[in-house]
Amino acid sequence: MWLLYACGSALFAGMTSILAKIGIKNTDSNLATALRTIIVLLFSWVMVFVVGSQNTIDSISARTLLFLILSGAATGASWLCYFRALQLGTVNQVTPIDKSSTILTILLAFLFLGEVPTLFMGIGIILLGMGTYLMIEKKTEAAGSSASGRRTWLIYALLSAIFAALTSILGKIGIQDIESNLGTAIRTVVVLVIAWGIVLFQKKHTLMREIDRKSWLFIGLSGLATGLSWLCYYRALQDGKASLVVPIDKLSIVVTVIFSYIFLRERLSARSFIGLLLVVGGTLLLLF
């Protein structure tokens, strides 16, 4: 059953990138992240009451709560970096780097969870790294902006990947003794506090009145897609190994590339397409 949840997570995660890219086109990325988180929070707590896990809040241990908070903090940092990178770069530039967090996740799962990688997983990591390089290297050197400007989206994308890897490991530890929907909801509270704390500190909440209807719609839809992805992902993570669930979730890159072509007209070059095949092939090898 965890496999179905992992596939559902990949589908909704792939949709999230496209919906968010459209929604933040004319909106500050930090403000958009904070607004999206409200939708995710509402959705996650509705699911808590649907399954009735709100009655188990009193039984949450201090250790579990600590790791949920840390996971939420890592998620908030990852989101802020990811959507800033999306705003500055193209979907097909940012997504491969974000998905490469799988490599760091597997390493951390080995160090802290004792999940030993197989030979196939080692080969998969190499292919994943090669594919990611092919998908971003040429575009990073493209003309049309300053060198520092071209590097900015890359820095945010790399930070997003690092925090995403930490999120997976901390989340895996944090939901071991708690119902997954409740764990997701608690983590979302932390993300909301961080996101709105940054928005208020930067005084960007005043920009809300400038958001047009289209942006509101796609920000809301991206939040809904994220909520669905999270619920599937952490349900899968609770029952399956982190080193297996994470790679399947990262196959959302296929959904993202397809949707980016349909809705954003972002085309892959031959080099990038080969890179995509290597990323997908490497990701599939991680499952063995």
C-alpha positions in Angstrom: 0.0 0.0 0.0 2.9 2.4 0.7 3.8 2.1 -3.0 0.5 3.5 -4.1 0.8 6.4 -1.6 4.3 7.1 -2.9 3.1 7.2 -6.5 0.3 9.6 -5.5 2.8 11.8 -3.8 4.9 12.0 -7.0 1.8 12.9 -9.1 0.7 15.7 -6.8 4.2 17.0 -6.3 4.7 17.2 -10.0 1.5 19.3 -10.4 2.6 21.5 -7.5 5.7 22.9 -9.3 3.7 24.0 -12.4 0.8 25.5 -10.4 3.2 27.3 -8.1 5.3 28.6 -11.1 2.2 30.2 -12.6 0.9 31.5 -9.2 4.2 33.3 -8.3 4.8 34.8 -11.7 3.5 38.2 -10.5 3.8 37.6 -6.7 6.6 37.7 -4.2 7.8 34.1 -3.7 7.9 34.3 0.1 4.4 35.8 0.3 3.1 33.1 -2.1 4.7 30.4 0.0 3.1 31.8 3.2 -0.3 31.9 1.5 0.0 28.4 0.1 0.9 27.1 3.5 -2.5 28.3 4.8 -4.2 26.0 2.3 -2.0 23.1 3.2 -2.6 23.7 6.9 -6.4 23.7 6.6 -6.3 20.6 4.4 -4.0 18.7 6.7 -6.1 19.4 9.8 -9.3 18.5 8.0 -7.7 15.1 7.3 -6.7 14.8 11.0 -10.3 15.1 12.1 -11.6 12.9 9.3 -9.4 10.0 10.6 -9.9 11.0 14.2 -6.3 11.2 15.2 -6.8 14.5 17.0 -7.5 12.5 20.1 -3.9 11.2 20.2 -2.3 14.6 20.5 -1.8 14.1 24.3 0.1 10.9 23.7 2.8 12.5 21.5 6.2 12.1 23.1 8.7 15.0 23.5 11.1 13.2 21.1 8.5 12.8 18.4 7.4 16.4 18.8 11.0 17.6 18.6 11.7 15.9 15.3 8.4 17.0 13.8 9.3 20.6 14.6 12.8 20.2 13.1 11.3 18.5 10.0 8.8 21.4 9.7 11.6 23.9 10.0 13.6 22.2 7.3 10.5 22.0 5.1 9.9 25.7 5.6 13.4 26.5 4.6 13.2 24.2 1.6 10.0 25.7 0.4 11.2 29.3 0.6 14.3 28.4 -1.3 12.5 26.3 -3.9 9.8 28.8 -4.8 12.4 31.6 -5.0 14.4 29.4 -7.3 11.3 28.8 -9.4 10.6 32.5 -9.6 14.1 33.2 -10.9 14.7 30.2 -13.1 12.6 27.8 -15.3 10.8 24.8 -14.0 13.1 22.5 -16.0 16.1 24.1 -14.5 15.1 24.1 -10.9 13.3 20.7 -10.6 16.2 18.4 -11.5 18.3 20.0 -8.7 15.5 19.8 -6.2 15.0 16.1 -7.0 18.7 15.4 -6.6 18.1 15.7 -2.9 17.5 12.0 -3.2 21.3 11.4 -3.2 21.8 13.2 0.1 18.7 11.5 1.5 20.1 8.1 0.9 23.3 9.1 2.5 21.6 10.4 5.6 19.3 7.4 5.7 22.4 5.2 5.8 24.1 7.3 8.5 21.1 7.9 10.8 18.5 5.2 10.0 20.8 2.3 9.1 19.3 1.8 5.7 22.2 0.3 3.7 22.3 1.2 0.0 22.6 -1.7 -2.5 24.9 -1.9 -5.6 22.0 -0.9 -7.8 21.3 2.2 -5.6 25.0 3.1 -6.0 24.7 3.0 -9.8 21.5 4.9 -9.6 23.1 7.7 -7.6 25.8 8.0 -10.3 23.2 8.2 -13.1 21.1 10.6 -11.1 24.1 12.9 -10.7 25.0 12.7 -14.4 21.4 13.4 -15.5 21.0 16.4 -13.2 24.3 17.9 -14.6 23.1 17.4 -18.2 19.8 19.0 -17.4 21.2 22.2 -15.8 24.8 22.8 -17.0 24.1 24.2 -20.4 21.3 26.4 -19.3 23.4 27.8 -16.5 25.8 29.1 -19.0 23.1 30.6 -21.3 23.4 34.2 -22.2 21.0 36.9 -21.4 21.8 37.8 -17.8 24.8 38.5 -15.6 26.8 35.6 -14.1 25.7 36.4 -10.6 22.1 36.6 -11.7 22.3 33.2 -13.4 23.8 31.7 -10.3 21.2 33.0 -7.9 18.5 30.5 -8.9 21.0 27.8 -8.7 22.0 28.7 -5.2 18.4 28.7 -4.0 17.7 25.4 -5.8 20.7 23.7 -4.1 19.7 25.0 -0.7 16.2 23.7 -1.4 17.6 20.2 -2.1 19.7 20.2 1.0 16.8 21.1 3.3 14.5 18.7 1.4 16.8 15.8 2.3 16.9 16.9 5.9 13.1 17.0 5.9 12.8 13.4 4.7 15.1 12.0 7.4 13.7 14.2 10.3 10.1 13.4 9.1 10.8 9.7 9.0 12.0 9.8 12.6 9.2 12.1 13.7 6.3 10.0 12.4 7.3 6.6 13.7 5.1 6.9 16.8 2.3 9.1 15.5 -0.5 8.9 13.0 0.9 10.2 9.7 -1.9 12.8 9.1 -1.5 14.3 12.5 2.3 14.4 12.0 1.8 16.2 8.7 -0.5 18.7 10.3 1.9 19.5 13.2 4.8 20.0 10.8 2.6 22.3 8.7 2.0 24.6 11.7 5.8 25.0 12.0 6.1 25.8 8.3 3.3 28.4 8.6 5.0 30.1 11.5 8.3 30.3 9.7 6.8 31.5 6.4 4.7 34.2 7.9 7.4 35.2 10.3 9.7 36.0 7.3 6.9 37.7 5.4 6.0 40.0 8.4 9.7 40.7 9.1 10.2 41.8 5.5 6.9 43.7 5.6 5.7 41.9 2.4 2.2 41.2 3.7 1.3 44.6 2.3 1.7 43.2 -1.2 -1.4 41.0 -0.8 -3.6 43.7 -2.2 -1.6 43.6 -5.5 -2.2 39.9 -6.1 -4.5 39.3 -9.1 -7.2 36.7 -9.3 -5.3 34.3 -11.5 -2.4 34.3 -9.1 -4.7 33.7 -6.2 -6.3 30.8 -8.0 -3.0 29.1 -8.8 -1.5 29.8 -5.4 -4.5 28.1 -3.9 -4.4 25.1 -6.3 -0.7 24.6 -5.6 -1.4 24.6 -1.9 -4.1 22.0 -2.4 -1.8 19.8 -4.5 1.0 20.2 -1.9 -1.4 19.1 0.8 -2.4 16.0 -1.1 1.2 15.2 -1.9 2.2 15.5 1.7 -0.6 13.3 3.0 0.4 10.6 0.5 4.1 11.1 1.1 4.2 10.8 4.9 1.7 7.9 4.8 4.1 6.1 2.5 7.1 7.2 4.6 5.5 5.8 7.7 5.0 2.3 6.2 8.0 2.1 3.8 11.7 2.7 3.9 12.9 6.3 3.4 15.4 5.1 0.8 12.6 3.6 -1.3 9.8 6.2 -0.7 11.9 9.2 -1.5 13.1 8.0 -5.0 9.5 7.2 -6.1 8.4 10.6 -4.9 11.2 12.2 -7.0 9.8 10.6 -10.2 7.4 13.6 -10.0 10.1 15.2 -12.3 8.4 13.3 -15.2 5.0 14.9 -14.4 6.6 18.3 -14.0 8.4 18.1 -17.3 5.3 17.0 -19.2 3.2 19.7 -17.5 5.8 22.4 -18.1 5.7 21.7 -21.8 1.9 21.7 -21.9 1.2 24.8 -19.8 4.5 26.8 -19.8 5.9 25.8 -23.2 9.2 24.9 -21.7 10.9 22.6 -24.2 13.8 20.2 -23.3 16.9 20.3 -25.5 18.3 17.0 -26.7 21.0 17.3 -24.0 18.4 17.9 -21.3 16.2 15.0 -22.6 19.1 12.6 -22.2 19.7 14.0 -18.8 16.0 13.4 -17.9 16.3 9.7 -19.1 19.4 9.3 -16.9 17.6 10.9 -13.9 14.6 8.6 -14.3 16.8 5.5 -14.9 18.9 6.3 -11.9 15.8 6.9 -9.8 14.3 3.6 -10.7 17.6 1.8 -9.9 17.4 3.3 -6.4 14.4 1.0 -5.8 16.5 -2.2 -6.1 
